[in-house]
Amino acid sequence: MAKKIEGYIKLQVPAGSATPSPPIGPALGQRGLNIMMFCKEFNARTQELEKSAPCPTVITYFTDKSFTFEVKSPPVAHFLKKAAKISSGSKTPGKAGAGSVTRDQVREIAEAKMKDLNALDVDGAMKMVEGSARSMGLEVKG
C-alpha cells in the first residue's frame, strides 16, 4: 500500500548550511519530522553548490512521519546579482539602473537553470533570464 501524503512544506534554505535553527527546526519539528536527518541529507545533496546560495526546497511528509524532499537550483535573481556583482536589484527598475550583464553571462545562467525553466530551448530560456534581468533594473549588453 502506498504512503498517504499528509502535506508539503516549502522553504528556501541556504545551500550546504541547513541547521535545526529557524526556519527549518520549527517547520519540521511541529510536524514531528526528524530535523537532523533532513539537515544532514540536505547538506550532502547541496555540497557542490555555492555555499549559502538560496535553494527552494519542497518537503513532502507522510502520515507515518517519513518525508522526501526536492531541492531546486538557486533562483535566476541570485545568479544575475552574482554576475552583475551587485547586492540587490534596482528599487525603481526602468528608471534607475542597477548594473549590467553580458549576453554570454545570460546564456550561462539560462543553461544552468534550463531544467527549472519552462523553455523548449536555450534561446527561450535566455529570453526568460533577460526578462528577469530587466525587472531587476539590469541592462543586457552585447
N, CA, C and O atoms as a GROMACS GRO file, in nm:
protein
  568
    1MET      N    1   0.083  -0.118   0.000
    1MET     CA    2   0.000   0.000   0.000
    1MET      C    3   0.088   0.125   0.000
    1MET      O    4   0.188   0.131   0.072
    2ALA      N    5   0.052   0.223  -0.079
    2ALA     CA    6   0.129   0.347  -0.091
    2ALA      C    7   0.113   0.432   0.034
    2ALA      O    8   0.011   0.426   0.103
    3LYS      N    9   0.216   0.511   0.063
    3LYS     CA   10   0.210   0.601   0.178
    3LYS      C   11   0.111   0.713   0.148
    3LYS      O   12   0.098   0.757   0.034
    4LYS      N   13   0.042   0.760   0.252
    4LYS     CA   14  -0.054   0.868   0.235
    4LYS      C   15   0.015   1.001   0.265
    4LYS      O   16   0.072   1.019   0.372
    5ILE      N   17   0.010   1.093   0.169
    5ILE     CA   18   0.072   1.224   0.186
    5ILE      C   19  -0.010   1.305   0.285
    5ILE      O   20  -0.131   1.320   0.270
    6GLU      N   21   0.060   1.358   0.386
    6GLU     CA   22  -0.007   1.442   0.485
    6GLU      C   23   0.002   1.589   0.448
    6GLU      O   24  -0.090   1.666   0.476
    7GLY      N   25   0.115   1.631   0.385
    7GLY     CA   26   0.127   1.771   0.347
    7GLY      C   27   0.262   1.803   0.286
    7GLY      O   28   0.346   1.716   0.264
    8TYR      N   29   0.279   1.933   0.259
    8TYR     CA   30   0.401   1.984   0.196
    8TYR      C   31   0.453   2.102   0.278
    8TYR      O   32   0.375   2.177   0.337
    9ILE      N   33   0.584   2.118   0.280
    9ILE     CA   34   0.647   2.234   0.342
    9ILE      C   35   0.738   2.294   0.237
    9ILE      O   36   0.820   2.224   0.178
   10LYS      N   37   0.724   2.424   0.211
   10LYS     CA   38   0.811   2.493   0.116
   10LYS      C   39   0.902   2.588   0.193
   10LYS      O   40   0.856   2.674   0.268
   11LEU      N   41   1.032   2.569   0.174
   11LEU     CA   42   1.133   2.650   0.241
   11LEU      C   43   1.237   2.697   0.140
   11LEU      O   44   1.255   2.635   0.035
   12GLN      N   45   1.305   2.805   0.173
   12GLN     CA   46   1.421   2.847   0.094
   12GLN      C   47   1.540   2.839   0.189
   12GLN      O   48   1.555   2.922   0.279
   13VAL      N   49   1.624   2.738   0.168
   13VAL     CA   50   1.732   2.706   0.259
   13VAL      C   51   1.866   2.736   0.192
   13VAL      O   52   1.884   2.702   0.075
   14PRO      N   53   1.960   2.799   0.264
   14PRO     CA   54   2.093   2.823   0.207
   14PRO      C   55   2.166   2.691   0.181
   14PRO      O   56   2.166   2.602   0.267
   15ALA      N   57   2.226   2.677   0.065
   15ALA     CA   58   2.294   2.554   0.025
   15ALA      C   59   2.407   2.519   0.121
   15ALA      O   60   2.488   2.604   0.157
   16GLY      N   61   2.411   2.394   0.161
   16GLY     CA   62   2.519   2.343   0.245
   16GLY      C   63   2.522   2.393   0.387
   16GLY      O   64   2.617   2.364   0.459
   17SER      N   65   2.420   2.467   0.431
   17SER     CA   66   2.423   2.519   0.568
   17SER      C   67   2.288   2.507   0.638
   17SER      O   68   2.244   2.599   0.706
   18ALA      N   69   2.222   2.392   0.619
   18ALA     CA   70   2.096   2.368   0.690
   18ALA      C   71   2.126   2.334   0.835
   18ALA      O   72   2.209   2.247   0.863
   19THR      N   73   2.060   2.402   0.927
   19THR     CA   74   2.076   2.378   1.070
   19THR      C   75   1.938   2.366   1.133
   19THR      O   76   1.839   2.408   1.074
   20PRO      N   77   1.930   2.308   1.254
   20PRO     CA   78   1.799   2.292   1.318
   20PRO      C   79   1.737   2.423   1.367
   20PRO      O   80   1.626   2.423   1.421
   21SER      N   81   1.807   2.534   1.349
   21SER     CA   82   1.752   2.663   1.393
   21SER      C   83   1.641   2.707   1.296
   21SER      O   84   1.624   2.649   1.189
   22PRO      N   85   1.566   2.812   1.334
   22PRO     CA   86   1.459   2.860   1.244
   22PRO      C   87   1.516   2.899   1.108
   22PRO      O   88   1.629   2.948   1.103
   23PRO      N   89   1.445   2.880   1.002
   23PRO     CA   90   1.307   2.835   0.988
   23PRO      C   91   1.291   2.684   0.978
   23PRO      O   92   1.178   2.634   0.982
   24ILE      N   93   1.400   2.609   0.965
   24ILE     CA   94   1.390   2.464   0.942
   24ILE      C   95   1.339   2.390   1.065
   24ILE      O   96   1.244   2.312   1.054
   25GLY      N   97   1.400   2.413   1.179
   25GLY     CA   98   1.364   2.341   1.301
   25GLY      C   99   1.216   2.349   1.336
   25GLY      O  100   1.151   2.246   1.349
   26PRO      N  101   1.162   2.469   1.350
   26PRO     CA  102   1.019   2.479   1.384
   26PRO      C  103   0.927   2.422   1.277
   26PRO      O  104   0.825   2.360   1.310
   27ALA      N  105   0.961   2.441   1.149
   27ALA     CA  106   0.875   2.392   1.041
   27ALA      C  107   0.865   2.240   1.043
   27ALA      O  108   0.757   2.185   1.024
   28LEU      N  109   0.978   2.172   1.066
   28LEU     CA  110   0.977   2.026   1.069
   28LEU      C  111   0.934   1.972   1.206
   28LEU      O  112   0.862   1.873   1.214
   29GLY      N  113   0.979   2.038   1.313
   29GLY     CA  114   0.950   1.991   1.448
   29GLY      C  115   0.803   1.989   1.482
   29GLY      O  116   0.757   1.895   1.546
   30GLN      N  117   0.727   2.089   1.440
   30GLN     CA  118   0.584   2.092   1.474
   30GLN      C  119   0.505   1.984   1.402
   30GLN      O  120   0.391   1.956   1.438
   31ARG      N  121   0.566   1.924   1.301
   31ARG     CA  122   0.500   1.814   1.230
   31ARG      C  123   0.557   1.678   1.271
   31ARG      O  124   0.517   1.575   1.218
   32GLY      N  125   0.652   1.679   1.367
   32GLY     CA  126   0.708   1.555   1.419
   32GLY      C  127   0.808   1.488   1.327
   32GLY      O  128   0.828   1.367   1.336
   33LEU      N  129   0.872   1.565   1.239
   33LEU     CA  130   0.968   1.509   1.145
   33LEU      C  131   1.109   1.518   1.202
   33LEU      O  132   1.137   1.603   1.286
   34ASN      N  133   1.198   1.430   1.157
   34ASN     CA  134   1.336   1.424   1.206
   34ASN      C  135   1.416   1.539   1.145
   34ASN      O  136   1.450   1.537   1.027
   35ILE      N  137   1.446   1.638   1.227
   35ILE     CA  138   1.513   1.760   1.180
   35ILE      C  139   1.658   1.732   1.140
   35ILE      O  140   1.703   1.776   1.035
   36MET      N  141   1.730   1.658   1.224
   36MET     CA  142   1.872   1.633   1.197
   36MET      C  143   1.891   1.548   1.072
   36MET      O  144   1.987   1.567   0.997
   37MET      N  145   1.801   1.453   1.050
   37MET     CA  146   1.811   1.371   0.929
   37MET      C  147   1.796   1.459   0.805
   37MET      O  148   1.870   1.443   0.708
   38PHE      N  149   1.700   1.552   0.809
   38PHE     CA  150   1.682   1.644   0.696
   38PHE      C  151   1.807   1.729   0.676
   38PHE      O  152   1.856   1.742   0.563
   39CYS      N  153   1.859   1.787   0.784
   39CYS     CA  154   1.975   1.876   0.773
   39CYS      C  155   2.096   1.803   0.713
   39CYS      O  156   2.163   1.857   0.624
   40LYS      N  157   2.124   1.683   0.760
   40LYS     CA  158   2.239   1.608   0.710
   40LYS      C  159   2.221   1.572   0.562
   40LYS      O  160   2.314   1.586   0.483
   41GLU      N  161   2.102   1.525   0.525
   41GLU     CA  162   2.079   1.486   0.387
   41GLU      C  163   2.078   1.608   0.293
   41GLU      O  164   2.132   1.601   0.183
   42PHE      N  165   2.018   1.718   0.338
   42PHE     CA  166   2.015   1.841   0.258
   42PHE      C  167   2.157   1.892   0.234
   42PHE      O  168   2.193   1.925   0.121
   43ASN      N  169   2.238   1.898   0.339
   43ASN     CA  170   2.375   1.947   0.325
   43ASN      C  171   2.457   1.857   0.233
   43ASN      O  172   2.542   1.905   0.158
   44ALA      N  173   2.433   1.726   0.239
   44ALA     CA  174   2.504   1.634   0.150
   44ALA      C  175   2.463   1.656   0.004
   44ALA      O  176   2.548   1.653  -0.085
   45ARG      N  177   2.334   1.679  -0.020
   45ARG     CA  178   2.288   1.699  -0.158
   45ARG      C  179   2.333   1.832  -0.217
   45ARG      O  180   2.351   1.843  -0.338
   46THR      N  181   2.353   1.932  -0.133
   46THR     CA  182   2.385   2.066  -0.184
   46THR      C  183   2.530   2.105  -0.163
   46THR      O  184   2.564   2.223  -0.177
   47GLN      N  185   2.617   2.011  -0.131
   47GLN     CA  186   2.756   2.046  -0.105
   47GLN      C  187   2.830   2.096  -0.229
   47GLN      O  188   2.928   2.171  -0.217
   48GLU      N  189   2.785   2.056  -0.350
   48GLU     CA  190   2.853   2.101  -0.471
   48GLU      C  191   2.809   2.241  -0.513
   48GLU      O  192   2.874   2.303  -0.597
   49LEU      N  193   2.700   2.292  -0.457
   49LEU     CA  194   2.653   2.428  -0.489
   49LEU      C  195   2.734   2.531  -0.411
   49LEU      O  196   2.800   2.498  -0.313
   50GLU      N  197   2.726   2.655  -0.456
   50GLU     CA  198   2.792   2.765  -0.385
   50GLU      C  199   2.735   2.776  -0.245
   50GLU      O  200   2.613   2.778  -0.227
   51LYS      N  201   2.822   2.784  -0.146
   51LYS     CA  202   2.779   2.792  -0.006
   51LYS      C  203   2.688   2.913   0.014
   51LYS      O  204   2.717   3.022  -0.035
   52SER      N  205   2.580   2.893   0.082
   52SER     CA  206   2.478   2.993   0.117
   52SER      C  207   2.394   3.042   0.000
   52SER      O  208   2.322   3.141   0.014
   53ALA      N  209   2.400   2.976  -0.116
   53ALA     CA  210   2.311   3.011  -0.227
   53ALA      C  211   2.170   2.965  -0.188
   53ALA      O  212   2.154   2.850  -0.146
   54PRO      N  213   2.069   3.049  -0.201
   54PRO     CA  214   1.934   3.010  -0.158
   54PRO      C  215   1.876   2.902  -0.249
   54PRO      O  216   1.872   2.918  -0.371
   55CYS      N  217   1.832   2.791  -0.190
   55CYS     CA  218   1.777   2.679  -0.266
   55CYS      C  219   1.631   2.656  -0.228
   55CYS      O  220   1.602   2.619  -0.114
   56PRO      N  221   1.538   2.678  -0.321
   56PRO     CA  222   1.398   2.645  -0.293
   56PRO      C  223   1.385   2.495  -0.271
   56PRO      O  224   1.433   2.415  -0.352
   57THR      N  225   1.320   2.457  -0.162
   57THR     CA  226   1.307   2.316  -0.125
   57THR      C  227   1.161   2.285  -0.092
   57THR      O  228   1.096   2.360  -0.019
   58VAL      N  229   1.111   2.175  -0.145
   58VAL     CA  230   0.975   2.129  -0.115
   58VAL      C  231   0.987   1.996  -0.042
   58VAL      O  232   1.038   1.898  -0.097
   59ILE      N  233   0.938   1.992   0.082
   59ILE     CA  234   0.941   1.871   0.163
   59ILE      C  235   0.801   1.810   0.161
   59ILE      O  236   0.704   1.876   0.196
   60THR      N  237   0.792   1.685   0.120
   60THR     CA  238   0.665   1.612   0.122
   60THR      C  239   0.670   1.519   0.242
   60THR      O  240   0.759   1.435   0.251
   61TYR      N  241   0.574   1.533   0.335
   61TYR     CA  242   0.575   1.445   0.450
   61TYR      C  243   0.449   1.359   0.452
   61TYR      O  244   0.342   1.399   0.406
   62PHE      N  245   0.466   1.238   0.508
   62PHE     CA  246   0.362   1.136   0.504
   62PHE      C  247   0.305   1.112   0.644
   62PHE      O  248   0.360   1.160   0.743
   63THR      N  249   0.194   1.039   0.650
   63THR     CA  250   0.127   1.014   0.778
   63THR      C  251   0.214   0.932   0.874
   63THR      O  252   0.195   0.942   0.995
   64ASP      N  253   0.308   0.853   0.824
   64ASP     CA  254   0.395   0.774   0.912
   64ASP      C  255   0.518   0.852   0.956
   64ASP      O  256   0.614   0.793   1.007
   65LYS      N  257   0.517   0.985   0.939
   65LYS     CA  258   0.624   1.079   0.980
   65LYS      C  259   0.753   1.063   0.901
   65LYS      O  260   0.858   1.112   0.943
   66SER      N  261   0.748   0.996   0.787
   66SER     CA  262   0.864   0.993   0.697
   66SER      C  263   0.847   1.108   0.598
   66SER      O  264   0.738   1.166   0.587
   67PHE      N  265   0.954   1.141   0.526
   67PHE     CA  266   0.946   1.252   0.431
   67PHE      C  267   1.044   1.233   0.317
   67PHE      O  268   1.139   1.156   0.327
   68THR      N  269   1.018   1.304   0.209
   68THR     CA  270   1.111   1.316   0.098
   68THR      C  271   1.120   1.464   0.066
   68THR      O  272   1.032   1.541   0.105
   69PHE      N  273   1.223   1.504  -0.004
   69PHE     CA  274   1.231   1.645  -0.041
   69PHE      C  275   1.299   1.662  -0.175
   69PHE      O  276   1.380   1.579  -0.218
   70GLU      N  277   1.265   1.772  -0.241
   70GLU     CA  278   1.322   1.807  -0.371
   70GLU      C  279   1.391   1.942  -0.357
   70GLU      O  280   1.331   2.038  -0.308
   71VAL      N  281   1.514   1.949  -0.400
   71VAL     CA  282   1.591   2.074  -0.395
   71VAL      C  283   1.607   2.125  -0.537
   71VAL      O  284   1.654   2.053  -0.625
   72LYS      N  285   1.568   2.251  -0.559
   72LYS     CA  286   1.586   2.312  -0.690
   72LYS      C  287   1.711   2.399  -0.687
   72LYS      O  288   1.762   2.432  -0.580
   73SER      N  289   1.759   2.436  -0.804
   73SER     CA  290   1.876   2.522  -0.810
   73SER      C  291   1.837   2.664  -0.765
   73SER      O  292   1.719   2.699  -0.767
   74PRO      N  293   1.935   2.744  -0.725
   74PRO     CA  294   1.906   2.880  -0.679
   74PRO      C  295   1.828   2.960  -0.784
   74PRO      O  296   1.837   2.931  -0.903
   75PRO      N  297   1.752   3.061  -0.740
   75PRO     CA  298   1.674   3.142  -0.834
   75PRO      C  299   1.761   3.219  -0.934
   75PRO      O  300   1.879   3.242  -0.910
   76VAL      N  301   1.701   3.256  -1.046
   76VAL     CA  302   1.771   3.332  -1.150
   76VAL      C  303   1.826   3.462  -1.093
   76VAL      O  304   1.937   3.503  -1.128
   77ALA      N  305   1.750   3.527  -1.006
   77ALA     CA  306   1.793   3.654  -0.948
   77ALA      C  307   1.926   3.640  -0.874
   77ALA      O  308   2.009   3.730  -0.878
   78HIS      N  309   1.946   3.527  -0.808
   78HIS     CA  310   2.073   3.504  -0.738
   78HIS      C  311   2.190   3.502  -0.836
   78HIS      O  312   2.293   3.565  -0.813
   79PHE      N  313   2.173   3.429  -0.948
   79PHE     CA  314   2.277   3.423  -1.050
   79PHE      C  315   2.301   3.559  -1.115
   79PHE      O  316   2.416   3.595  -1.142
   80LEU      N  317   2.193   3.634  -1.140
   80LEU     CA  318   2.208   3.766  -1.203
   80LEU      C  319   2.281   3.863  -1.110
   80LEU      O  320   2.367   3.938  -1.156
   81LYS      N  321   2.248   3.862  -0.982
   81LYS     CA  322   2.317   3.951  -0.887
   81LYS      C  323   2.465   3.916  -0.879
   81LYS      O  324   2.550   4.004  -0.871
   82LYS      N  325   2.495   3.787  -0.882
   82LYS     CA  326   2.634   3.743  -0.877
   82LYS      C  327   2.709   3.784  -1.004
   82LYS      O  328   2.823   3.830  -0.996
   83ALA      N  329   2.645   3.770  -1.122
   83ALA     CA  330   2.709   3.806  -1.248
   83ALA      C  331   2.732   3.956  -1.259
   83ALA      O  332   2.834   4.000  -1.311
   84ALA      N  333   2.636   4.035  -1.210
   84ALA     CA  334   2.647   4.181  -1.218
   84ALA      C  335   2.728   4.240  -1.102
   84ALA      O  336   2.758   4.359  -1.100
   85LYS      N  337   2.763   4.154  -1.004
   85LYS     CA  338   2.839   4.196  -0.886
   85LYS      C  339   2.764   4.306  -0.810
   85LYS      O  340   2.822   4.410  -0.775
   86ILE      N  341   2.636   4.281  -0.783
   86ILE     CA  342   2.555   4.375  -0.705
   86ILE      C  343   2.492   4.298  -0.589
   86ILE      O  344   2.482   4.176  -0.593
   87SER      N  345   2.450   4.372  -0.485
   87SER     CA  346   2.388   4.306  -0.370
   87SER      C  347   2.236   4.301  -0.382
   87SER      O  348   2.172   4.215  -0.322
   88SER      N  349   2.177   4.393  -0.459
   88SER     CA  350   2.032   4.389  -0.480
   88SER      C  351   1.999   4.459  -0.612
   88SER      O  352   2.080   4.535  -0.666
   89GLY      N  353   1.879   4.433  -0.661
   89GLY     CA  354   1.834   4.496  -0.785
   89GLY      C  355   1.796   4.640  -0.762
   89GLY      O  356   1.804   4.691  -0.650
   90SER      N  357   1.754   4.707  -0.868
   90SER     CA  358   1.715   4.847  -0.861
   90SER      C  359   1.584   4.861  -0.784
   90SER      O  360   1.495   4.776  -0.795
   91LYS      N  361   1.573   4.967  -0.706
   91LYS     CA  362   1.449   4.995  -0.634
   91LYS      C  363   1.341   5.046  -0.729
   91LYS      O  364   1.222   5.030  -0.703
   92THR      N  365   1.384   5.107  -0.840
   92THR     CA  366   1.290   5.158  -0.942
   92THR      C  367   1.336   5.110  -1.079
   92THR      O  368   1.395   5.187  -1.155
   93PRO      N  369   1.308   4.982  -1.113
   93PRO     CA  370   1.350   4.931  -1.244
   93PRO      C  371   1.285   5.009  -1.357
   93PRO      O  372   1.168   5.048  -1.347
   94GLY      N  373   1.359   5.031  -1.464
   94GLY     CA  374   1.307   5.108  -1.577
   94GLY      C  375   1.344   5.255  -1.567
   94GLY      O  376   1.351   5.324  -1.668
   95LYS      N  377   1.368   5.303  -1.446
   95LYS     CA  378   1.407   5.443  -1.425
   95LYS      C  379   1.553   5.452  -1.384
   95LYS      O  380   1.631   5.529  -1.441
   96ALA      N  381   1.590   5.372  -1.283
   96ALA     CA  382   1.728   5.373  -1.235
   96ALA      C  383   1.788   5.234  -1.258
   96ALA      O  384   1.728   5.133  -1.219
   97GLY      N  385   1.904   5.229  -1.318
   97GLY     CA  386   1.970   5.102  -1.344
   97GLY      C  387   2.047   5.054  -1.223
   97GLY      O  388   2.087   5.134  -1.139
   98ALA      N  389   2.067   4.924  -1.215
   98ALA     CA  390   2.142   4.868  -1.104
   98ALA      C  391   2.277   4.814  -1.150
   98ALA      O  392   2.367   4.793  -1.068
   99GLY      N  393   2.292   4.792  -1.280
   99GLY     CA  394   2.416   4.736  -1.333
   99GLY      C  395   2.390   4.677  -1.469
   99GLY      O  396   2.291   4.710  -1.535
  100SER      N  397   2.479   4.589  -1.511
  100SER     CA  398   2.462   4.526  -1.642
  100SER      C  399   2.520   4.385  -1.642
  100SER      O  400   2.607   4.352  -1.562
  101VAL      N  401   2.470   4.304  -1.734
  101VAL     CA  402   2.521   4.170  -1.758
  101VAL      C  403   2.541   4.153  -1.908
  101VAL      O  404   2.474   4.219  -1.988
  102THR      N  405   2.631   4.065  -1.946
  102THR     CA  406   2.654   4.042  -2.089
  102THR      C  407   2.565   3.928  -2.137
  102THR      O  408   2.511   3.851  -2.058
  103ARG      N  409   2.549   3.918  -2.268
  103ARG     CA  410   2.468   3.811  -2.326
  103ARG      C  411   2.531   3.674  -2.297
  103ARG      O  412   2.459   3.575  -2.283
  104ASP      N  413   2.665   3.668  -2.289
  104ASP     CA  414   2.732   3.542  -2.256
  104ASP      C  415   2.697   3.496  -2.114
  104ASP      O  416   2.675   3.378  -2.089
  105GLN      N  417   2.691   3.593  -2.019
  105GLN     CA  418   2.653   3.561  -1.882
  105GLN      C  419   2.508   3.512  -1.878
  105GLN      O  420   2.475   3.419  -1.805
  106VAL      N  421   2.421   3.577  -1.957
  106VAL     CA  422   2.281   3.535  -1.963
  106VAL      C  423   2.270   3.393  -2.016
  106VAL      O  424   2.191   3.314  -1.965
  107ARG      N  425   2.350   3.359  -2.117
  107ARG     CA  426   2.349   3.224  -2.172
  107ARG      C  427   2.393   3.121  -2.066
  107ARG      O  428   2.332   3.015  -2.054
  108GLU      N  429   2.499   3.152  -1.991
  108GLU     CA  430   2.545   3.061  -1.885
  108GLU      C  431   2.436   3.037  -1.782
  108GLU      O  432   2.412   2.924  -1.741
  109ILE      N  433   2.369   3.145  -1.741
  109ILE     CA  434   2.262   3.133  -1.641
  109ILE      C  435   2.146   3.050  -1.698
  109ILE      O  436   2.092   2.964  -1.629
  110ALA      N  437   2.110   3.076  -1.823
  110ALA     CA  438   2.000   3.003  -1.887
  110ALA      C  439   2.033   2.854  -1.896
  110ALA      O  440   1.945   2.770  -1.874
  111GLU      N  441   2.156   2.821  -1.928
  111GLU     CA  442   2.195   2.680  -1.938
  111GLU      C  443   2.194   2.614  -1.800
  111GLU      O  444   2.156   2.497  -1.787
  112ALA      N  445   2.234   2.688  -1.695
  112ALA     CA  446   2.235   2.633  -1.560
  112ALA      C  447   2.093   2.611  -1.508
  112ALA      O  448   2.068   2.516  -1.433
  113LYS      N  449   2.000   2.699  -1.547
  113LYS     CA  450   1.862   2.693  -1.498
  113LYS      C  451   1.767   2.621  -1.594
  113LYS      O  452   1.647   2.617  -1.568
  114MET      N  453   1.816   2.565  -1.701
  114MET     CA  454   1.733   2.507  -1.806
  114MET      C  455   1.631   2.405  -1.753
  114MET      O  456   1.516   2.404  -1.796
  115LYS      N  457   1.672   2.319  -1.660
  115LYS     CA  458   1.580   2.216  -1.610
  115LYS      C  459   1.467   2.275  -1.526
  115LYS      O  460   1.362   2.213  -1.514
  116ASP      N  461   1.487   2.393  -1.467
  116ASP     CA  462   1.383   2.456  -1.384
  116ASP      C  463   1.294   2.552  -1.463
  116ASP      O  464   1.185   2.586  -1.417
  117LEU      N  465   1.340   2.595  -1.581
  117LEU     CA  466   1.262   2.691  -1.659
  117LEU      C  467   1.166   2.620  -1.754
  117LEU      O  468   1.191   2.506  -1.795
  118ASN      N  469   1.060   2.686  -1.786
  118ASN     CA  470   0.960   2.631  -1.877
  118ASN      C  471   0.993   2.677  -2.019
  118ASN      O  472   0.919   2.756  -2.079
  119ALA      N  473   1.105   2.628  -2.073
  119ALA     CA  474   1.150   2.669  -2.205
  119ALA      C  475   1.188   2.545  -2.287
  119ALA      O  476   1.235   2.445  -2.233
  120LEU      N  477   1.166   2.555  -2.417
  120LEU     CA  478   1.196   2.442  -2.505
  120LEU      C  479   1.344   2.436  -2.541
  120LEU      O  480   1.399   2.327  -2.559
  121ASP      N  481   1.408   2.552  -2.553
  121ASP     CA  482   1.548   2.554  -2.591
  121ASP      C  483   1.620   2.665  -2.514
  121ASP      O  484   1.557   2.739  -2.438
  122VAL      N  485   1.751   2.674  -2.534
  122VAL     CA  486   1.832   2.771  -2.462
  122VAL      C  487   1.795   2.915  -2.500
  122VAL      O  488   1.800   3.004  -2.415
  123ASP      N  489   1.756   2.939  -2.625
  123ASP     CA  490   1.718   3.074  -2.666
  123ASP      C  491   1.594   3.121  -2.589
  123ASP      O  492   1.587   3.236  -2.547
  124GLY      N  493   1.497   3.032  -2.572
  124GLY     CA  494   1.378   3.067  -2.494
  124GLY      C  495   1.411   3.092  -2.349
  124GLY      O  496   1.356   3.183  -2.286
  125ALA      N  497   1.501   3.011  -2.294
  125ALA     CA  498   1.544   3.029  -2.156
  125ALA      C  499   1.620   3.161  -2.141
  125ALA      O  500   1.607   3.230  -2.039
  126MET      N  501   1.699   3.198  -2.242
  126MET     CA  502   1.772   3.325  -2.237
  126MET      C  503   1.674   3.442  -2.233
  126MET      O  504   1.698   3.539  -2.161
  127LYS      N  505   1.565   3.435  -2.308
  127LYS     CA  506   1.466   3.542  -2.306
  127LYS      C  507   1.402   3.555  -2.168
  127LYS      O  508   1.375   3.666  -2.122
  128MET      N  509   1.379   3.443  -2.102
  128MET     CA  510   1.324   3.447  -1.966
  128MET      C  511   1.423   3.512  -1.869
  128MET      O  512   1.384   3.593  -1.785
  129VAL      N  513   1.550   3.476  -1.880
  129VAL     CA  514   1.653   3.532  -1.793
  129VAL      C  515   1.670   3.681  -1.821
  129VAL      O  516   1.686   3.760  -1.728
  130GLU      N  517   1.665   3.721  -1.949
  130GLU     CA  518   1.674   3.863  -1.984
  130GLU      C  519   1.558   3.941  -1.924
  130GLU      O  520   1.576   4.054  -1.878
  131GLY      N  521   1.438   3.883  -1.926
  131GLY     CA  522   1.322   3.947  -1.865
  131GLY      C  523   1.341   3.967  -1.716
  131GLY      O  524   1.305   4.071  -1.661
  132SER      N  525   1.397   3.867  -1.649
  132SER     CA  526   1.425   3.880  -1.506
  132SER      C  527   1.529   3.989  -1.481
  132SER      O  528   1.518   4.066  -1.385
  133ALA      N  529   1.629   3.995  -1.569
  133ALA     CA  530   1.733   4.098  -1.555
  133ALA      C  531   1.672   4.237  -1.569
  133ALA      O  532   1.703   4.327  -1.491
  134ARG      N  533   1.586   4.256  -1.670
  134ARG     CA  534   1.523   4.387  -1.688
  134ARG      C  535   1.436   4.424  -1.568
  134ARG      O  536   1.434   4.540  -1.528
  135SER      N  537   1.366   4.328  -1.512
  135SER     CA  538   1.279   4.358  -1.399
  135SER      C  539   1.360   4.389  -1.272
  135SER      O  540   1.307   4.446  -1.176
  136MET      N  541   1.488   4.352  -1.272
  136MET     CA  542   1.577   4.387  -1.161
  136MET      C  543   1.649   4.519  -1.186
  136MET      O  544   1.721   4.568  -1.099
  137GLY      N  545   1.630   4.577  -1.305
  137GLY     CA  546   1.698   4.702  -1.339
  137GLY      C  547   1.835   4.680  -1.399
  137GLY      O  548   1.918   4.771  -1.398
  138LEU      N  549   1.862   4.561  -1.451
  138LEU     CA  550   1.990   4.532  -1.514
  138LEU      C  551   1.980   4.549  -1.666
  138LEU      O  552   1.877   4.519  -1.726
  139GLU      N  553   2.087   4.598  -1.725
  139GLU     CA  554   2.093   4.613  -1.870
  139GLU      C  555   2.166   4.494  -1.929
  139GLU      O  556   2.272   4.454  -1.879
  140VAL      N  557   2.110   4.436  -2.035
  140VAL     CA  558   2.174   4.322  -2.103
  140VAL      C  559   2.254   4.378  -2.220
  140VAL      O  560   2.197   4.435  -2.313
  141LYS      N  561   2.387   4.360  -2.216
  141LYS     CA  562   2.474   4.416  -2.321
  141LYS      C  563   2.523   4.306  -2.413
  141LYS      O  564   2.545   4.192  -2.372
  142GLY      N  565   2.541   4.345  -2.540
  142GLY     CA  566   2.606   4.264  -2.640
  142GLY      C  567   2.547   4.133  -2.663
  142GLY      O  568   2.596   4.057  -2.747
   0.00000   0.00000   0.00000
